[in-house]
Amino acid sequence: MFTRRLALAFSLFVAAPAQAQDVVRIGAGQRGGWESAQLATSVENGIFRKHGIALDILWTQGTGETMQAVISGAVDVGVSAGTAGVMAAFAKGAPVRPIGNSMTGADDLFWYVKADSPLKTMKDAAGKTIAYSSSGSSSHLAVLAFQRHFGVRMNLTAAGGPPGVLTQVMSGQLDIGWSTPPFAVDLIRQGALRVLAREGDVPEFRDQTMRMTIANLAFINGKPEVLDRLGKAWREAIDWMYAGDEALGLYAKFAGVEPALARDIRESFYPKRNLDFARVSGLDNAMKDGIEMKFLSAPLMKEQMDDFLKFYAK
């Protein structure tokens, strides 16, 4: 299935100009999200091209598929990989390392119900079905944390990305859906859906690196100079996304939303510091989460952590 999806996946290729461009294959979860919008708008803004990088993007359904693509070498770099899942893959000897932050903090993910749902708070959700994307993802960590924080036991359901989850909620297959902007934000504004909880309702997540940008070791070791230029372009692209309205217009076009909603998404859900490529914090909590999910058998030792972060934001 993955091979077929890879073959059919939307691919955004930045055509090389007269000078040679190094192609970097990137797997990115949730097409349309702000977290990876700097990649999707790279054709128009030309930042990666300026650094001699041509992007070939595979849009995935989330952490599981992104991790599989990076580990197998189908892509060089993966975006939005859940931190606990990355740690677990590393501990098992997978050829993958984090190269930078994808999302630190908990301002973006939210869980919702239909407007006529009897559920008013997460404390009402005992026994109800609640969605997350895939095993080891940040949305998976969040629903586990909701159970601890709110003192309820729910039926946790790996339901994939926001578009498919929304369909299942609206059809009654799921009680509680998950999403990240721009998905479902318009329906919340219209009153068709209600937000039940946000990831930030769990205090431990508010300053934790929830998702990482990762790379295959063969790419890291084989093309260090390309990796260096990629990191520089990445930082510049993030700065550009927050510098003015041009980025909002391109993102609105890419995500298929109104410019006003694009601005609300950037300002309400994605503070710039949360996307800082070099930011990392809360890894001890991420390890605890990995152990709870039985991805990790024990915390990583100092030597392991040094190896794990060896290429982080270099």
Order of alpha helices (4+ residues) and beta strands (2+ residues): alpha-beta-beta-alpha-alpha-alpha-beta-alpha-beta-alpha-beta-beta-beta-alpha-beta-alpha-beta-alpha-beta-beta-alpha-alpha-alpha-alpha-alpha-alpha
